[in-house]
Amino acid sequence: MKLLVTGGAGFIGSNFIQYWLRHHPADEIVNLDLLTYAGNLDSFLLHEALGRTWYLIGYANKYIDDKKPWAIVKHDEGEFLAVMNNAVFILYNIAWMVVPFMPETADKIFKALGADRETKTLENYKFSIIKGEALFPRLK
């Protein structure tokens, strides 16, 4: 079942959402809240979710810097493919992590990876990388 909850960031709404999901884990809830004075963003732990996302982005950046795929490709195609495969899976996970905060950006990442958001498993899934538009174009 899909439920639309209005005011789910407030005390009553957030407790209702937590109660409902504990008793109906297969249900999907969409929360619509203006986030005014009554909203309690702490109950959603958004800062922690974004912190984990930024941690994974930092890890991905360090991984690419350390592995240097632009150099590996010149002497070890197998290692290059392994590094790039790992990078693609990391980017795929980052895309899912940013969906609630930046859905359009997530969609750009999915599109660049040739990923289908409806896919239920990545077992034997083949990504098809395409050059996409910049996620965050430079300001002029």
C-alpha positions in Angstrom: 0.0 0.0 0.0 1.1 3.6 -0.7 0.3 6.3 1.9 0.6 10.0 1.6 1.3 11.6 5.0 1.2 15.4 5.3 3.1 17.0 8.2 5.3 13.9 8.7 8.2 15.9 9.9 6.4 17.1 13.0 6.1 15.2 16.3 2.8 13.4 15.6 3.5 12.8 11.9 7.0 11.4 12.4 5.8 9.1 15.2 2.9 7.9 13.0 5.3 7.2 10.1 7.7 5.2 12.4 4.7 3.3 13.9 3.2 2.5 10.5 6.4 1.2 9.0 7.1 -1.0 12.0 3.7 -2.6 11.6 3.5 -2.5 7.8 7.1 -2.8 6.5 6.1 -3.6 2.9 4.1 -0.3 2.6 5.5 2.8 1.0 5.0 6.2 2.6 5.4 9.6 0.9 5.8 12.4 3.4 4.8 15.9 2.4 5.8 18.6 4.8 6.3 22.3 4.6 9.1 22.0 7.2 7.8 25.0 9.2 8.4 25.6 12.9 6.7 22.3 13.7 8.9 20.2 11.5 11.6 18.1 13.3 14.3 17.3 10.8 16.3 15.6 13.5 13.8 12.7 13.5 14.7 12.1 9.9 18.5 12.2 10.5 19.0 13.9 7.1 22.3 15.3 8.2 23.5 11.7 8.8 22.2 10.5 5.4 24.0 13.4 3.7 27.1 12.8 5.8 27.2 9.1 4.7 26.7 10.2 1.1 29.6 12.6 1.2 31.7 10.0 2.9 31.1 7.6 0.0 31.8 10.4 -2.6 35.1 11.1 -0.8 35.9 7.4 -0.8 35.2 7.2 -4.5 37.4 10.2 -5.2 40.3 8.8 -3.2 39.8 5.3 -4.8 40.1 6.8 -8.3 43.1 9.0 -7.3 44.9 6.0 -5.7 44.2 3.5 -8.5 44.9 5.9 -11.4 42.9 4.1 -14.0 44.3 6.5 -16.7 47.7 4.9 -16.0 46.6 1.3 -15.4 44.8 1.1 -18.8 48.2 1.4 -20.5 49.6 -1.8 -19.1 46.9 -3.9 -17.4 43.5 -4.1 -19.1 42.1 -6.5 -16.5 43.0 -4.3 -13.6 41.6 -1.3 -15.4 38.3 -3.0 -16.0 38.1 -4.1 -12.3 38.8 -0.5 -11.1 36.2 1.0 -13.5 33.7 -1.7 -12.5 34.1 -0.8 -8.9 33.8 2.9 -9.7 30.6 2.3 -11.6 29.1 0.4 -8.7 30.1 3.2 -6.3 28.5 5.8 -8.5 25.4 3.7 -8.8 25.1 3.6 -5.0 25.8 7.4 -4.7 23.0 8.0 -7.2 20.5 6.1 -5.0 21.8 7.9 -1.9 21.1 11.4 -3.5 17.6 10.5 -4.9 15.8 12.0 -1.8 17.8 15.2 -1.9 18.6 15.8 -5.6 16.4 13.6 -7.7 17.3 15.3 -11.0 21.0 14.9 -10.3 20.4 11.2 -9.4 18.6 10.7 -12.7 21.5 12.3 -14.6 23.8 9.7 -12.9 21.5 6.8 -13.7 21.3 8.0 -17.3 25.1 8.3 -17.7 25.4 4.7 -16.3 22.7 3.4 -18.6 21.0 2.2 -15.4 17.4 1.3 -15.0 15.9 2.5 -11.7 13.4 -0.3 -11.8 16.0 -3.0 -11.7 15.5 -5.2 -8.6 19.0 -6.8 -8.6 22.4 -6.0 -10.1 23.3 -9.7 -10.5 24.6 -10.1 -14.1 23.5 -6.5 -14.8 25.4 -4.7 -17.5 25.9 -1.0 -17.3 26.2 1.0 -20.5 28.2 4.1 -19.8 27.4 7.1 -21.9 28.7 10.7 -21.8 26.1 12.8 -20.1 25.6 16.4 -19.2 27.5 17.9 -16.3 25.9 17.2 -13.0 26.8 20.7 -11.7 27.6 23.0 -14.7 30.2 25.7 -14.0 28.8 29.1 -13.2 29.7 31.9 -15.6 
